[in-house]
Amino acid sequence: MEEQYSRERVLYHNNGNLTQALIEGEVALPVGKPEMERILMVRGHAQTAQVELLDGRGMTDGTVTLCICYLCAEGKVHAFESVSTFKHTAELPGAQPGMRGMAEAFVCEVNYEMIDPRRINVAAVVDVRFETEEERDLCAMEKNRVPENVVPLIKTLPLTKRCARGTAAVEVVGDIELPSGAPQAVQVLCCQGYVDILQAFCQQDAIGVEGELKLNIVVGTEDEQTPMIQCFPQLPFSQMITAPGALAEQDVTVRAQWKDLFARVNEQGDGLHIEAICTLEADTTETGEIKAVTDAYAIDGNEVLLEEQEMRVYTNRAKAKGTVPIREQVSVPLEQQPMRVLSCFANACAANATAMAEKVCLDTVVQCDVIFLDRSEQIQSARCEIPVHLEEEAPGMIPEMEVTAEIICEQVQAMPGGDGLDVRVMLAWKAEGQREQQMSLVCNMELEEQEEKRPAGIVIYFAGSGEDLWSVAKRYRVRMEDIRYPGREENLPVQAGDKLILICR
């Protein structure tokens, strides 16, 4: 059979469900650190590395970095880090070797118990979400290759093409000053944050990325009244990434994460020196459309033999983002009533999202750790989990869409209030929805002549429930313009019970 189609390379993107990995074990205090009297908080950060795809499964390895803050017997605050590696395998329908695989990891829960002054047991639950990308040949029949006396059903389908890809590692370095009048800093206790991509653009064979490394840093001092200082520095960066095939009008997607984050107090004790590596993966795509033949029939009595292929197409897409504040009152035992907050951290677990009509529904849990001085000027800590349910405006969203979402704690603040702590967090969220549809596309056809020809004449037909103009025209082998019905002049769809007059030429 002579080829009658045009070939296009189409990009397919699939999101897997959230799965969980458990990392547990014993953490030992580094040599030279004073022994632990009481744990104040344990914060976790997860990163993924290589992703391997098998038949219906995804595999990744990564690291979980735990920051442990504690009090020693002298009542001073100390901290250390522990890094654990993990491997995780999850069911991933549709995954095949050769596809591109990506994975994100979020520490959603950390439980710990002190064994003795130099050891603790830690169990961290990590949410892992896989994504896959693949390029497939789309072989759609061209309309001008349809034989005479054959009526085709033409549909305009959206398609996405991958154009260029590039990766880079950006070194982010900066020096910041601590608040004026603050006690002299002696050590960094905890340093965490996230990468915020502010702008990404294309030019000839390159992708430009501008962003910020936003940090939450706590430093310790020798001052009993202010034993720790918290600051929220933002270090900007920009990078041009080589990406052969990139052009100015293409869309850009950037994935970023930080690695090897390091902060230290300067010699004067009034500032910090920060170094980090931000890894960037940038892709460019073009979104277009193609007019494809999805069905056909002959009007001269011949039989049309169709060669079809099954394809997935995304018939709808929608994106939305925004910010929303949340607030929670955290109870504290009466004997530990807070006088002054020293530091606070918050992170959101991986978000579950569902689409509604012009809205998106987001569910997550925000975990907070607060260190404070009680009224006896003793250092205390409190942990809380805040369930979050959001229903936000999202133009273009429809219930049939599959949605992926990300929620980041941009700002966190805590202060004494009521019978405990008043915790306030500013959440930044973004969601992307897409509706997938399975379709049969015609890539080739041929005519098989029939001996019996259809007689000419007029047929009166009453439309049944669920019938449309195409199905009736195909059944009686007439052109759709040769059907008279009540809504024809207004180009309305056929309704059940409509009287149709079919002119068989």
Secondary structure, DSSP 4 states (H G I P E B T S, - for coil): ----EEEEEEEEEEEEEEEEEEEEEEEEPPTTSPPPSEEEEEEEEEEEEEEEEETTEEEEEEEEEEEEEEE-TTS-EEEEEEEEEEEEEEE-TT--TTSEEEEEEEEEEEEEEEEETTEEEEEEEEEEEEEEEEEEEEEEEPGGGSPTTEEEEEEEEEEEEEEEEEEEEEEEEEEEEPPTTPPPEEEEEEEEEEEEEEEEEEETTEEEEEEEEEEEEEEEES-SS--EEEE--EEEEEEEEE-TT--TTSEEEEEEEEEEEEEEE-TTSSEEEEEEEEEEEEEEEEEEEEEEEEEEEESSSPEEEEEEEEEEEEEEEEEEEEEEEEEEEEE--GGG-EEEEEEEEEEEPPPEEEEETTEEEEEEEEEEEEEEEETTS-EEEEEEEEEEEEEEE-TT--TT-EEEEEEEEEEEEEEEETTEEEEEEEEEEEEEEEEEEEEEEEEEEEEE--SSPPPPEEEEEEPPTT--HHHHHHHHT--GGGEE-TTTTTTPPP-TT-EEEEEE-
